[in-house]
Amino acid sequence: MEHAQLQLNAKYDVVIVGAGVAGLSLALHLPEDCRALVICKGGLEESDSFLAQGGICVLHDKNDFRSYYEDTMRAGHFENNPATVKCMIEHSRETIDELLSLGVRFAMENGALAYTREGAHSRPRIVFHEDCTGKEITSHLLAHALKRTNLTVRPYTTMLDILTDNGSCCGVVLKDNKSGEIFPVRAGNTVLATGGVGGLFRHSTNFRILTGDGLAVSLRHGVAVDHADYIQFHPTTLYTKGRGRRFLLSESLRGEGAHLINKKGERFVDELLPRDVVTEAIYREMQKEGSDFVRIDLRPVGEETLLSHFPTIVNRCKKEGYDALKDPVPVLPSQHYFMGGVRSDLFGRTTMPHLYAVGETCCNGVHGRNRLASNSLLEAIIFAKRAAEDIAKGTSAEGEPQFNAELYSDRRYMKNNRQTVLKEINRENK
Ligand code: SIN
C-alpha cells in the first residue's frame, strides 16, 4: 500500500517508455538534475536493441558521405527524409566515439576500428562487436543508466495510455505487471521508445512483448502516425518448426561472403542487394521449389572468421542441430523492423506537445520504405540524444489530467490496443 501510495503521487520531469538504446540514450543525455523514470514492459534485457547482431554504421571517412547517403536513400527507395539522413550521417562518427568513451568494445584491426559490410552498402562501414553488437552497446548504456542518481529504471511495467490535458501530454498510465496495479504518473515530458511491432506477427525476430504500444496510444489520441505498412522482413532467420521468436543470421554473414542457395545448391540472388529485394527473391525461390526454406552456406566466410566474428550464430546453429562450419543452414525471411511509426521531427517531437517518440517507435523518415542494414542503432542513439537536448531546453507540461482506472482494468483493453495497431498496418497496406 505504501508502495502504491508513492506511485500514485509520482511526478517526474520526464517519463521514458522503453529501455532499449533509444530510451537509454535519451535518459543518459538528460541533464543530471532532471528526474526521469525509465520503464520497460519486460526485463531490462528484453529489448530488441539487445538482439542486434550485425553492427552500427559510421561514416567511414569524409569522402564516404555521398556514398553512405546514396546507399541509405537507394535502400529506402528514395522515400527517406533527406534532412534526417544527412543529420544521422553527420553525427555518426561522434556517436561511435561517445560509445567508445562509455566503454563499448568494437572489433579492432591493426589498432584501428575494423569495418564489416552488409547488403546494399557500397563499402564496409559497419563497426561491430562479434555478432552481438546490440548487446555490447545496450548493456553499457544500461549499466551507466543504473548508476545515475536522477534516473529510476523500472522493469515489468506496461504503459497503458498517455495522460493528456488540453491537447498536451502530461504523463502516462502504467501497470505493474507483477501486482497488476494501475497508476498514473505525471511528467513534464513523455517519451515513447517502445520499439517495433514484431510481437504482432507470427514470425518475427523481435521479442514477443513488442506490440506497438507507443503506436496504439498515439493512434487513440490522434497523434500523427506515418507509413504503418512499412514493415521490413529480414531475409535470413533460422528455420525452425517451433513457435516464438525467430533467430537472426546476420546480414554481415553475407557481407563476409556467405551464399544463399536453393535445393540444387545453386545461388539464385545477389546476396548483397537491399533486404527487401533479397527477401522477395527468397520467397520466390521457396514458392518455385515448394519448400519452407532456402539455405545459407556459411563456408565461404571461412572457419576462422566464423568462429571469431560469429560465435553466437555458430553456437545457436549447433544447438538446433546444424554444423554451420560444414553444412548449409535452412533459413527463411521473418518480420524484423518497422520503418513506419509515430511521426517525429529532427528532435523527436511528435504532433502532440510534450510527447516525444524515438527509435523504432518513431518515423522521422530516415529509413524511407526499407532500412539500410545497421542504420537502426545509429539512428536511435542520435535522434534520442537530440530529443534529450530539446527536452532540456524546452518547457514542461502543466495540467491536471483526468484518470479513470476502471477503463484500464478491462482485460480487453490491451487486446484493443493490438487491434488498433494491426488495423492501421492493414489500412495503410491496401
Ligand atoms: C543483421 O545483423 O542482419 C541485422 C542488423 C540490422 O537489422 O540492421
Residues whose N, C-alpha, C, O or C-beta is under 5 A from the ligand:
A	BS01	SIN	Q53 G54 L249 S250 E251 S252 L372 A373 S374 N375
